[in-house]
Amino acid sequence: MAIANFPTVDNCSSVGREKDTVVADLDGTLLRGRSSFPYFALIAFEVGGVLRLLFLLLCSPLAGILYYFFSEAAGIQVLIFATFVGMKVSDIESVARAVLPKFYSTDLHPESYRVYTSCGKRCVLTANPRIMVESFLKGFLETDLVLGTEIGTFKGRATGFVLKPGVLVGENKANALRKAFGEVQPEIGLGDRHTDFPFMALCKEGYVVPPKPEVEAVKNDKLPKPIIFHDGRLVQKPTPLMALITIIWIPIGLILAIMRVAAGALLPMPIVYYAFWALGVRVTIKGNPPPPVKKSNGKSGVLFICSHRTLLDPIFLSTALGRKIPAVTYSLSRLSEIISPIKTVRLTRDRANDASMIKKLLQEGDLAICPEGTTCREPFLLRFSAMFAELTDELVPVAMENRMSMFHGTTARGWKGMDTFYFFMNPSPAYVVHFLNKLPKELTCSSGKPSHEVANYIQRVIAATLSYECTTFTRKDKYRAVAGNDGTVEDKSIKANKVMGCSLWGAN
């Protein structure tokens, strides 16, 4: 097939392709965006921090000049070197597994995705380092084979250089296709630029994906495997402009975050709400907050059952109520405990001891619990632990929502001590605290309801309020997905040979 005569992808039929093989480029083909800079920038920031991101940004003009005027391969090599040199391979793999899939999934091109997913066998042939893209392509797009640039390593660290035959562009892509498929000719080849034409010409059919940045991306619910768990600090895709804004904002945001943290920690709780508004933190209160329980009547305190978005949920609950509400925690960092304006009580992971401690705290007053046990950024609720339902009938569900424009205030891979600061580093972070009706006594355990039914009912009520979806995922599921472990926090007070289950209380 003449390389100048490839039809556009919208002319490709996706019917009856179950036995066909498709080979597709990534940037500009499967993805709408033609630039891979944002994904290199994500790795640079998540592994190397703001200084590595700055180094990559300073190198990007050189990469652009080489890419557009001299050699596409040389431009990509500059990005690879600036991003990867000196990094641990395990850290790159961790970011590729936990961070990049969320951003890749929001940029899928609908036409190329339609053709790609209609085929029974799928292969991606890309100039990007294979280590960057393989986790997303195989884990979420059910890709059978990923052919990408191989990076050089030495003693577990990336050298910044690439292995032979070099960056996969032009004839290198065609040679990689020949090596992988031999004499077998794939049915469909998808590309978006002239350097893709050599490998497309080796396929029975070749289709070009024209640049249409305005086309709407594939929605998350259309993916074979929706992305529920993801990690990383950056909310927005770091284009060169966004990367520059982030670098400039970080020192300003850190000062602002310290002021906001100090206001929450030092001021009386009744005026924290107004202090937050003065400092750009928006707190919206919905529903009818219950009044404080009078200790003189011997009545048990209210147990606030909160959906879990960040470790600051109990703080904003207290802000909304105008009084300090203690909270039970699991994996809260020592720094977060020190700066917390409310009392935090660590769980022992012993069910009987924890139940006794929570009952004692309820005798002293109100208490906050996040029975999901860990945070979830997407519109899903994880499974609610049922233990809280056995401890009291004074249950008030609270639906928590938040909004962050630059930084996520949670992490599974990083240091949790910075979670509070990253949340408050956002220009104008916001929280919505929605108090729901107190659970009727006939729906509590004292009326004969099993504890798991009570927990599931509260989960459904909160999910309906937030328009979220209920799941049965747990803390272990999240940490296995984004951190490669089960999320268990070591405690020296626990005997080494004791099997530690995951807590389902307030944690990140």
LINZI-V381039 format. One record per residue. N is the residue number from 1. RES is the residue in one small letter. PHI is phi in whole degrees, 0 to 359 (* if undefined). BURIAL is b if it has 16 or more other ideal C-beta (glycine too) atoms within 10 Angstrom, else e. Layout:
N_RES_PHI_BURIAL ; N_RES_PHI_BURIAL
This chain:
1_m_*_e ; 2_a_294_e ; 3_i_292_e ; 4_a_277_e ; 5_n_243_e ; 6_f_288_b ; 7_p_286_e ; 8_t_280_e ; 9_v_294_b ; 10_d_292_e ; 11_n_270_e ; 12_c_272_b ; 13_s_284_e ; 14_s_250_b ; 15_v_266_e ; 16_g_69_e ; 17_r_260_b ; 18_e_300_e ; 19_k_259_e ; 20_d_271_b ; 21_t_248_b ; 22_v_244_b ; 23_v_239_b ; 24_a_230_b ; 25_d_286_b ; 26_l_257_b ; 27_d_296_b ; 28_g_84_b ; 29_t_243_b ; 30_l_292_b ; 31_l_259_b ; 32_r_292_b ; 33_g_288_b ; 34_r_267_e ; 35_s_255_b ; 36_s_264_b ; 37_f_306_b ; 38_p_303_b ; 39_y_282_b ; 40_f_296_b ; 41_a_296_b ; 42_l_298_b ; 43_i_295_b ; 44_a_302_b ; 45_f_285_b ; 46_e_291_b ; 47_v_263_b ; 48_g_259_b ; 49_g_83_e ; 50_v_293_e ; 51_l_291_e ; 52_r_292_b ; 53_l_298_b ; 54_l_297_b ; 55_f_298_e ; 56_l_297_b ; 57_l_296_b ; 58_l_292_e ; 59_c_277_b ; 60_s_296_b ; 61_p_300_e ; 62_l_298_e ; 63_a_299_b ; 64_g_295_b ; 65_i_297_e ; 66_l_297_b ; 67_y_296_b ; 68_y_272_e ; 69_f_243_e ; 70_f_233_e ; 71_s_210_e ; 72_e_300_b ; 73_a_297_b ; 74_a_294_b ; 75_g_298_b ; 76_i_293_b ; 77_q_299_b ; 78_v_297_b ; 79_l_297_b ; 80_i_297_b ; 81_f_296_b ; 82_a_297_b ; 83_t_276_b ; 84_f_264_b ; 85_v_306_b ; 86_g_86_e ; 87_m_285_b ; 88_k_291_e ; 89_v_299_b ; 90_s_296_e ; 91_d_289_b ; 92_i_297_b ; 93_e_297_e ; 94_s_296_b ; 95_v_293_b ; 96_a_298_b ; 97_r_277_b ; 98_a_259_b ; 99_v_249_b ; 100_l_297_b ; 101_p_305_b ; 102_k_300_b ; 103_f_282_b ; 104_y_300_b ; 105_s_293_b ; 106_t_271_e ; 107_d_232_b ; 108_l_286_b ; 109_h_283_b ; 110_p_296_b ; 111_e_288_b ; 112_s_291_b ; 113_y_295_b ; 114_r_301_b ; 115_v_291_b ; 116_y_300_b ; 117_t_283_b ; 118_s_280_b ; 119_c_271_b ; 120_g_286_e ; 121_k_239_b ; 122_r_231_b ; 123_c_224_b ; 124_v_246_b ; 125_l_239_b ; 126_t_223_b ; 127_a_282_b ; 128_n_295_b ; 129_p_302_b ; 130_r_303_b ; 131_i_298_b ; 132_m_283_b ; 133_v_253_b ; 134_e_296_b ; 135_s_299_b ; 136_f_291_b ; 137_l_295_b ; 138_k_278_e ; 139_g_281_b ; 140_f_240_b ; 141_l_250_b ; 142_e_54_e ; 143_t_280_b ; 144_d_276_e ; 145_l_218_b ; 146_v_240_b ; 147_l_249_b ; 148_g_218_b ; 149_t_294_b ; 150_e_262_b ; 151_i_271_b ; 152_g_279_e ; 153_t_226_b ; 154_f_212_e ; 155_k_53_e ; 156_g_82_e ; 157_r_236_b ; 158_a_284_b ; 159_t_275_b ; 160_g_94_b ; 161_f_255_e ; 162_v_243_b ; 163_l_275_e ; 164_k_298_e ; 165_p_271_e ; 166_g_102_b ; 167_v_293_b ; 168_l_279_b ; 169_v_224_b ; 170_g_57_b ; 171_e_296_e ; 172_n_297_b ; 173_k_293_b ; 174_a_298_b ; 175_n_294_e ; 176_a_296_b ; 177_l_293_b ; 178_r_298_e ; 179_k_294_e ; 180_a_282_e ; 181_f_254_b ; 182_g_63_e ; 183_e_275_e ; 184_v_286_e ; 185_q_256_e ; 186_p_299_b ; 187_e_288_b ; 188_i_232_b ; 189_g_238_b ; 190_l_241_b ; 191_g_211_b ; 192_d_225_b ; 193_r_215_b ; 194_h_296_e ; 195_t_286_b ; 196_d_269_b ; 197_f_300_b ; 198_p_302_b ; 199_f_283_b ; 200_m_296_b ; 201_a_292_b ; 202_l_277_b ; 203_c_264_b ; 204_k_296_e ; 205_e_230_b ; 206_g_234_b ; 207_y_225_b ; 208_v_262_b ; 209_v_262_b ; 210_p_290_e ; 211_p_291_e ; 212_k_224_e ; 213_p_297_e ; 214_e_276_e ; 215_v_294_e ; 216_e_284_e ; 217_a_288_b ; 218_v_296_b ; 219_k_283_e ; 220_n_301_e ; 221_d_286_e ; 222_k_270_e ; 223_l_288_b ; 224_p_302_e ; 225_k_223_e ; 226_p_296_e ; 227_i_270_b ; 228_i_258_b ; 229_f_250_b ; 230_h_204_b ; 231_d_230_b ; 232_g_105_b ; 233_r_268_b ; 234_l_277_b ; 235_v_277_b ; 236_q_258_e ; 237_k_295_b ; 238_p_278_b ; 239_t_298_e ; 240_p_308_b ; 241_l_294_e ; 242_m_293_b ; 243_a_297_b ; 244_l_296_e ; 245_i_299_e ; 246_t_298_b ; 247_i_299_b ; 248_i_291_e ; 249_w_285_b ; 250_i_306_b ; 251_p_296_e ; 252_i_292_e ; 253_g_297_b ; 254_l_294_e ; 255_i_297_e ; 256_l_297_b ; 257_a_296_b ; 258_i_297_e ; 259_m_296_e ; 260_r_293_b ; 261_v_296_b ; 262_a_297_e ; 263_a_297_b ; 264_g_291_b ; 265_a_275_e ; 266_l_255_e ; 267_l_276_e ; 268_p_300_e ; 269_m_304_b ; 270_p_299_e ; 271_i_252_e ; 272_v_298_b ; 273_y_306_b ; 274_y_287_e ; 275_a_295_b ; 276_f_299_b ; 277_w_298_e ; 278_a_295_e ; 279_l_263_b ; 280_g_90_e ; 281_v_263_b ; 282_r_264_e ; 283_v_239_b ; 284_t_249_e ; 285_i_249_b ; 286_k_236_e ; 287_g_81_b ; 288_n_243_e ; 289_p_297_b ; 290_p_288_e ; 291_p_288_e ; 292_p_294_e ; 293_v_280_b ; 294_k_280_e ; 295_k_292_e ; 296_s_294_e ; 297_n_272_e ; 298_g_72_e ; 299_k_280_e ; 300_s_292_b ; 301_g_289_b ; 302_v_278_b ; 303_l_259_b ; 304_f_276_b ; 305_i_261_b ; 306_c_255_b ; 307_s_291_b ; 308_h_246_b ; 309_r_252_b ; 310_t_215_b ; 311_l_292_b ; 312_l_274_b ; 313_d_308_b ; 314_p_295_b ; 315_i_294_b ; 316_f_285_b ; 317_l_297_b ; 318_s_296_b ; 319_t_299_b ; 320_a_293_b ; 321_l_276_b ; 322_g_76_e ; 323_r_210_b ; 324_k_282_b ; 325_i_247_b ; 326_p_299_b ; 327_a_221_b ; 328_v_269_b ; 329_t_228_b ; 330_y_240_b ; 331_s_246_b ; 332_l_294_b ; 333_s_289_b ; 334_r_297_e ; 335_l_298_e ; 336_s_297_b ; 337_e_294_e ; 338_i_294_e ; 339_i_271_b ; 340_s_292_b ; 341_p_280_b ; 342_i_243_b ; 343_k_288_b ; 344_t_243_b ; 345_v_240_b ; 346_r_282_b ; 347_l_278_b ; 348_t_265_e ; 349_r_69_b ; 350_d_255_e ; 351_r_304_e ; 352_a_294_e ; 353_n_295_e ; 354_d_294_b ; 355_a_297_e ; 356_s_296_e ; 357_m_293_b ; 358_i_294_b ; 359_k_299_e ; 360_k_295_e ; 361_l_296_b ; 362_l_291_b ; 363_q_292_e ; 364_e_274_e ; 365_g_157_b ; 366_d_287_b ; 367_l_212_b ; 368_a_246_b ; 369_i_220_b ; 370_c_245_b ; 371_p_288_b ; 372_e_290_b ; 373_g_86_b ; 374_t_198_b ; 375_t_275_b ; 376_c_221_b ; 377_r_277_b ; 378_e_274_e ; 379_p_285_e ; 380_f_225_b ; 381_l_249_b ; 382_l_282_b ; 383_r_298_b ; 384_f_272_b ; 385_s_297_b ; 386_a_269_b ; 387_m_298_b ; 388_f_300_b ; 389_a_292_b ; 390_e_275_b ; 391_l_263_b ; 392_t_197_b ; 393_d_260_b ; 394_e_273_b ; 395_l_247_b ; 396_v_238_b ; 397_p_291_b ; 398_v_227_b ; 399_a_270_b ; 400_m_255_b ; 401_e_228_b ; 402_n_215_b ; 403_r_221_e ; 404_m_229_b ; 405_s_257_e ; 406_m_234_b ; 407_f_232_b ; 408_h_278_b ; 409_g_265_b ; 410_t_221_b ; 411_t_204_b ; 412_a_252_b ; 413_r_266_b ; 414_g_269_b ; 415_w_277_e ; 416_k_290_b ; 417_g_298_b ; 418_m_268_b ; 419_d_303_b ; 420_t_300_b ; 421_f_291_b ; 422_y_297_b ; 423_f_298_b ; 424_f_283_b ; 425_m_282_b ; 426_n_295_b ; 427_p_305_e ; 428_s_213_e ; 429_p_293_b ; 430_a_221_b ; 431_y_229_b ; 432_v_243_b ; 433_v_249_b ; 434_h_249_b ; 435_f_279_b ; 436_l_262_b ; 437_n_294_e ; 438_k_301_e ; 439_l_295_b ; 440_p_299_e ; 441_k_300_e ; 442_e_291_e ; 443_l_256_b ; 444_t_258_b ; 445_c_294_b ; 446_s_294_e ; 447_s_263_e ; 448_g_97_e ; 449_k_286_b ; 450_p_297_e ; 451_s_300_b ; 452_h_291_e ; 453_e_291_e ; 454_v_296_b ; 455_a_297_b ; 456_n_294_b ; 457_y_295_b ; 458_i_296_b ; 459_q_301_b ; 460_r_293_e ; 461_v_295_b ; 462_i_294_b ; 463_a_299_b ; 464_a_295_e ; 465_t_295_b ; 466_l_270_b ; 467_s_60_e ; 468_y_260_b ; 469_e_249_e ; 470_c_282_b ; 471_t_227_b ; 472_t_253_e ; 473_f_292_b ; 474_t_235_b ; 475_r_305_b ; 476_k_299_b ; 477_d_300_b ; 478_k_296_b ; 479_y_291_b ; 480_r_293_e ; 481_a_286_b ; 482_v_251_b ; 483_a_235_b ; 484_g_75_e ; 485_n_220_e ; 486_d_263_e ; 487_g_78_b ; 488_t_284_b ; 489_v_260_e ; 490_e_292_e ; 491_d_225_e ; 492_k_294_e ; 493_s_280_e ; 494_i_263_e ; 495_k_301_e ; 496_a_297_e ; 497_n_267_e ; 498_k_274_e ; 499_v_285_e ; 500_m_256_e ; 501_g_279_e ; 502_c_274_b ; 503_s_281_b ; 504_l_242_b ; 505_w_249_b ; 506_g_302_b ; 507_a_199_b ; 508_n_252_b
